């Protein structure tokens, strides 16, 4: 089971955010997020938005730290990338 998290460099709603992804399945990602008590409403198409204060929790729980570009590459390579609809 591998879940990845990028650094909290994405601004929004007055705070910084990370993206939590899986390169295997959404089920794996949902299970990991549930273990961290991340609400399902934080799931957006193919990732969870994770506030900066939860970044260390994700890493302690086993998420692998990667850069933001690597998150996108992993999602594309796994076939799990879902683009926003126009």
C-alpha positions as CSV (number, residue, x, y, z in Angstrom):
1,X,0.0,0.0,0.0
2,X,1.5,3.3,-1.1
3,X,-0.1,6.7,-0.5
4,X,1.7,9.9,-1.4
5,X,1.5,13.5,-0.1
6,X,3.0,16.6,-1.6
7,X,4.2,19.6,0.5
8,X,1.5,22.1,1.7
9,X,2.2,24.7,-0.9
10,X,-1.3,25.2,-2.3
11,X,-3.2,28.3,-0.9
12,X,-6.9,28.3,-0.3
13,X,-9.4,29.4,2.3
14,X,-6.7,31.2,4.4
15,X,-4.4,28.2,4.7
16,X,-2.0,26.0,2.8
17,X,-2.9,22.6,1.5
18,X,-1.3,19.3,0.4
19,X,-2.7,16.6,-1.9
20,X,-3.0,13.0,-0.7
21,X,-3.1,10.4,-3.5
22,X,-2.8,6.7,-4.2
23,X,-1.2,5.2,-7.2
24,X,-3.1,1.9,-6.8
25,X,-6.8,2.7,-6.1
26,X,-9.3,5.1,-4.7
27,X,-10.3,2.4,-2.2
28,X,-6.7,2.4,-0.9
29,X,-6.8,6.2,-0.7
30,X,-10.2,6.3,1.1
31,X,-9.0,3.7,3.6
32,X,-5.8,5.7,4.4
33,X,-7.8,9.0,4.7
34,X,-10.3,7.3,7.0
35,X,-7.4,6.0,9.2
36,X,-6.3,9.7,9.6
37,X,-9.9,10.8,10.2
38,X,-9.8,13.0,7.1
39,X,-13.5,13.7,6.2
40,X,-14.7,12.3,2.9
41,X,-15.8,15.8,1.8
42,X,-12.0,16.6,1.5
43,X,-11.9,14.2,-1.5
44,X,-11.8,16.0,-4.8
45,X,-12.0,13.9,-8.0
46,X,-8.7,12.0,-7.5
47,X,-7.1,13.3,-4.3
48,X,-7.8,14.5,-0.8
49,X,-7.0,18.1,0.1
50,X,-5.1,18.0,3.3
51,X,-4.5,21.1,5.4
52,X,-0.9,21.9,6.3
53,X,-1.4,21.1,10.0
54,X,-2.2,17.4,9.0
55,X,0.9,16.9,6.7
56,X,3.1,15.4,9.5
57,X,0.2,13.1,10.5
58,X,0.0,11.7,7.0
59,X,3.8,11.1,6.9
60,X,3.8,9.5,10.3
61,X,0.9,7.2,9.1
62,X,3.1,6.1,6.2
63,X,2.4,8.5,3.3
64,X,5.5,9.0,1.1
65,X,6.6,12.6,0.7
66,X,6.9,13.6,-3.0
67,X,6.8,16.9,-4.9
68,X,3.7,18.3,-6.5
69,X,4.9,17.3,-10.0
70,X,5.4,13.8,-8.9
71,X,1.8,13.7,-7.6
72,X,0.6,14.5,-11.1
73,X,2.9,12.1,-12.7
74,X,1.9,9.2,-10.4
75,X,-1.8,9.9,-11.0
76,X,-1.3,9.9,-14.7
77,X,0.8,6.7,-14.7
78,X,-1.7,4.9,-12.5
79,X,-4.7,5.9,-14.7
80,X,-6.3,7.4,-11.6
81,X,-6.1,11.1,-12.8
82,X,-9.5,12.7,-13.2
83,X,-9.5,16.1,-14.8
84,X,-12.0,18.9,-13.9
85,X,-14.9,19.1,-16.3
86,X,-15.3,22.4,-18.1
